[in-house]
Each structure stands twice: as C-alpha cells, then as structure tokens.
C-alpha cells in the first residue's frame, strides 16, 4: 500500500508522451486531436492517485523540415491544464535525426528527474506509445535510475499496411516490439497487442473515454436534432486514408440511387483529392475538410447513420482501434463499423457490424438501415449513447489507470 512519508509520496511517476496544450498554436498536421486528448487524459489518470507525484515530459508534435521550417524545437514549459504542466524537450526537427534527438533529450530529462526522486521508494516511467519518443531511450533511463517501465500502446505500426514498407519503418517496428519484453507493465488499446508482443504479462485494455463536457455538448445537439425525413444523410469523419475505408465508402455511395441519399465527409489525409473529385462528379457528396471538435459534433448530430470503416481484412490493422468510436456512439445516430479489434465483442449490441468489408456489403447495410423507422434508428442510437456514458467516461478510466500503475509499482515479483 502506498502512502506519504513526511509529505513525500512513495511513488514517483514520469509521464513521457507527445501531449500538448489544447490551443491553436499547437494544432498542425503532426498533431492528432483525439490522440492529444487521449494523452492528456492518461496524465490526468496518473495524477488522480493522491499518493503519487507525477511529472510530465513531452515532445511537441511538429511536421518535419522542410514541411515545417522550424529546424530546432526549443525546450519549453507546456501548460496542459490549470496547475498541470509538462516539460517540452528540445529536439532537431529533421527526420531521421528527429527521432534520435527526441530520444536523447528525453533520456537526459528522465535521468535528471530520477536524481530528484531518488528517495521515493517506488519510481515508474510511464511512456505513451513506443516509437516517438523511442522506447529504447525510455528503457535506458529506467535502468539507469532503477525505475519500472509501463507503456501505454495505442498502435503498433505494420510496414506495408499501416505505414510504408521502407527499411526505416521495418527497423523501427522490429526494434521497438522486441524491446517490449523488457517493460514491467502495459496498458493496451486492443488485446492483440498484449497477446502477440507481451505474452504472459499482466495488462489492462483501455480503448478511450469521454469527458463530462463531451457528454453535455452531444446531449445538447441531440435535443436540438431535427432530421429531414426526405433525406438520408451518411456521415464519415476522421483520417482520410485507404485503411479507413474511404474508397469503399465512396464506391458504396455510388451504388445508392436517388436524390434522397447524401454523403458528407470531413477530415484530412492522403485521399482528400479523391474525395474532392468525387464531390465534383456527384452533387450529393459534400466534403467539409478538417473540422474543429464543435463543428464535428454538430455534423455527427445531423447524420442518419455514421460510418467507421477501418479495414481489417485487406489491411492489417489488428493493433489499432478507431478513436472516433466514442464520439460516434455518443451522437445518438446508428453507427456502422467493421469488426476491428474487440469491436464486435464489446460494442456489437450497440452498432451495426459490417462483416464483409466490401462496397457492395456496405451499400446493402446502408439501405437496410435507411428502411428502418426513424423511431427505431433513434432507439438504437440512444442505447449506444447510454452504454458509453455508463462504461466509458474518463473518470472511470482515470481510476483504472491509477490503480494499475500503483499495483505494478509495488509488485516485488
């Protein structure tokens, strides 16, 4: 059991991530908004333990030179929330030197932190993801300061599937996954990460959460919702990439005949040009580009159905989970999703699972949902929303994080 001795907590935690303030100056193509929300909430979960002292260290996400002309990212203080700060480490913003310099900076900062907390009985370095900052440097710091290492893994890159099949990506993936055998604990977004790379290791699965403010905002949109029964609006948002099934969504929509059908897409990614071209050919398609969260939730509230088509059969996405799942299920609209990860087992009763990942199957499922009475679609949406509210709030997840880290820290085996 942890306690405080003369005002000092027995447990000291260093949190390593890419978390930055939710502010306009940090928003760029290198920052994933949902990912940043996730990283910040992991920190809030660590800090929820009254018997732990937590210090955060972050590498500010930024497009690499020459896509961004800032070559040197300086050290800085990051105000993540009221009275919660992180040390932003300096690095050279040129790939592949970038990853190495982030790792070296993080190693130096963690060693200095270790010296400051050397009198704490338990020390843990908690790293969000394993590639940036590189896990090798995190593990090296933990060994030098005699701390335990816990990793939260929300994705593992698969060269040739989710990332390019280049030598650099193959080396990075092979090295980082091999190093997982040396960590002391893990929190994962899908069970396959733990069973494939951390066998016989205790873990918990945590696939995300929702804030009270998000619940309140979506409730307001739902109360104001006035759907036009003369139209059937299909909405898909997020990363506009092939592995998110964007091409299949466009192909499925082309099979739906009639002016009542509308397809609205929003987000950014490599397929933006294809979507723009499709919208020029078919006036029923609207591309809204990248939206801030308020506008995104407004769009979700206008949908008759939301589509999350993360491919799992033609592309290996076994180690990822679509982060937009919670926003979708909170919307009150029916959700179509593929059976990625544990989706079918946990969320199957609250959404429509697309068993066959083809445009024809998606078109047929869209027509099936369109034939449902509006009251039935609303009932399905409400049931999904209640499930998320009762089981997936960040308050619940914060407690799970704190309890897991505490139990791993004091485990003497």
Secondary structure, DSSP 8 states (H G I E B T S, - for coil): ---EETTEESEEEEEEE----SSGGG-STT--HHHHHHHHHHHHHHHT-TTEEEEEEE------TTTS---EE--EEEEEETTEEEEE--EE-STTHHHHHHHHHHHHHHHHHHHHTTTSSEEEEEEESSTTTTHHHHHHHHHHHT-EEEEEES----BTTTB---HHHHHHHHHHHHHGGG-SEEEESSHHHHHHHSTT--EEE----B-HHHHHHHHHHHHT----TT-EEEEEEEE-SGGGTHHHHHHHHHT--STTEEEEEEEESTTHHHHHHHHHH-TTEEE--S--HHHHHHHHHT-SEEEE----SSS--TT---TTHHHHHHTTSEEEEE--TTIIIIIGGGSEEE-S-SHHHHHHHHHHHHHS-HHHHHHHHHHHHHHHHHH-BHHHHHHHHHHHHHHHHH---
